[in-house]
Amino acid sequence: MSENIQRMRFYDVFLINPDGSLTPQRTIRIGGVTFGPGVRFGRGVKFSGIDFFDYLGQDIAVIDINGILEIKGFYNP
């Protein structure tokens, strides 16, 4: 997993919208689910079992694969 892993800040990957929802700033993939800018989701919505609101502000381990950020995990605060 260490190969090509980058550490990114949460807020460099996601925007918090005025209504409190999140939107990815780039196309991301987690556990085989791919989605990108324009997708809005709120607390309690899970992608591959992950509620991103549980990780607000934490750094994210990603691999950039042809412009898609594949999320590999989250760093402890």
C-alpha beads as a LAMMPS data file, in Angstrom:
LAMMPS data file: protein, C-alpha beads

77 atoms
76 bonds

1 atom types
1 bond types

-500.0 500.0 xlo xhi
-500.0 500.0 ylo yhi
-500.0 500.0 zlo zhi

Masses

1 110.0

Atoms # bond

1 1 1 0.000 0.000 0.000
2 1 1 2.952 2.361 0.486
3 1 1 3.662 2.682 -3.236
4 1 1 2.631 6.105 -4.584
5 1 1 0.513 6.983 -1.542
6 1 1 0.042 10.684 -1.003
7 1 1 -1.196 12.374 2.140
8 1 1 -3.836 14.997 1.396
9 1 1 -5.785 17.310 3.643
10 1 1 -9.485 16.502 3.917
11 1 1 -10.459 19.979 2.736
12 1 1 -8.250 19.628 -0.359
13 1 1 -10.339 16.616 -1.360
14 1 1 -13.816 17.735 -0.222
15 1 1 -15.722 21.016 -0.085
16 1 1 -18.319 21.722 2.579
17 1 1 -21.341 23.255 0.877
18 1 1 -23.458 26.011 2.471
19 1 1 -26.138 23.427 3.334
20 1 1 -23.547 21.343 5.246
21 1 1 -23.239 18.614 2.611
22 1 1 -19.914 17.495 1.129
23 1 1 -18.802 17.529 -2.507
24 1 1 -15.571 16.006 -3.802
25 1 1 -13.329 18.529 -5.557
26 1 1 -11.986 15.830 -7.880
27 1 1 -13.114 12.428 -9.022
28 1 1 -12.538 9.963 -6.193
29 1 1 -12.838 6.226 -5.760
30 1 1 -13.350 4.285 -2.573
31 1 1 -13.918 0.545 -2.504
32 1 1 -14.898 0.379 -6.166
33 1 1 -17.348 3.316 -5.962
34 1 1 -16.329 6.263 -8.163
35 1 1 -17.904 9.715 -8.006
36 1 1 -16.826 13.271 -8.556
37 1 1 -17.588 16.972 -8.451
38 1 1 -21.289 17.699 -8.532
39 1 1 -22.157 14.830 -6.205
40 1 1 -23.489 16.169 -2.899
41 1 1 -24.076 14.015 0.123
42 1 1 -24.904 14.538 3.757
43 1 1 -24.065 12.974 7.085
44 1 1 -25.031 9.308 7.293
45 1 1 -24.538 8.583 3.591
46 1 1 -21.967 5.813 3.236
47 1 1 -19.766 4.935 0.305
48 1 1 -18.289 1.443 0.653
49 1 1 -19.254 1.585 4.325
50 1 1 -17.514 4.941 4.946
51 1 1 -19.326 8.046 6.191
52 1 1 -16.888 10.820 5.305
53 1 1 -18.364 13.023 8.028
54 1 1 -16.727 10.677 10.554
55 1 1 -13.354 11.845 9.190
56 1 1 -13.894 15.615 8.842
57 1 1 -10.568 17.405 9.056
58 1 1 -8.426 14.253 9.031
59 1 1 -5.763 13.733 6.409
60 1 1 -6.532 11.151 3.740
61 1 1 -4.201 8.529 2.207
62 1 1 -4.752 8.499 -1.561
63 1 1 -3.225 7.175 -4.740
64 1 1 -3.685 9.219 -7.908
65 1 1 -4.578 6.788 -10.685
66 1 1 -4.959 8.593 -14.009
67 1 1 -6.498 11.638 -12.299
68 1 1 -8.785 9.675 -9.995
69 1 1 -7.974 9.844 -6.286
70 1 1 -8.319 6.355 -4.866
71 1 1 -8.873 6.666 -1.131
72 1 1 -6.868 4.107 0.814
73 1 1 -7.504 5.280 4.347
74 1 1 -7.458 8.074 6.879
75 1 1 -4.742 9.275 9.212
76 1 1 -5.428 9.502 12.926
77 1 1 -5.750 13.097 14.119

Bonds

1 1 1 2
2 1 2 3
3 1 3 4
4 1 4 5
5 1 5 6
6 1 6 7
7 1 7 8
8 1 8 9
9 1 9 10
10 1 10 11
11 1 11 12
12 1 12 13
13 1 13 14
14 1 14 15
15 1 15 16
16 1 16 17
17 1 17 18
18 1 18 19
19 1 19 20
20 1 20 21
21 1 21 22
22 1 22 23
23 1 23 24
24 1 24 25
25 1 25 26
26 1 26 27
27 1 27 28
28 1 28 29
29 1 29 30
30 1 30 31
31 1 31 32
32 1 32 33
33 1 33 34
34 1 34 35
35 1 35 36
36 1 36 37
37 1 37 38
38 1 38 39
39 1 39 40
40 1 40 41
41 1 41 42
42 1 42 43
43 1 43 44
44 1 44 45
45 1 45 46
46 1 46 47
47 1 47 48
48 1 48 49
49 1 49 50
50 1 50 51
51 1 51 52
52 1 52 53
53 1 53 54
54 1 54 55
55 1 55 56
56 1 56 57
57 1 57 58
58 1 58 59
59 1 59 60
60 1 60 61
61 1 61 62
62 1 62 63
63 1 63 64
64 1 64 65
65 1 65 66
66 1 66 67
67 1 67 68
68 1 68 69
69 1 69 70
70 1 70 71
71 1 71 72
72 1 72 73
73 1 73 74
74 1 74 75
75 1 75 76
76 1 76 77
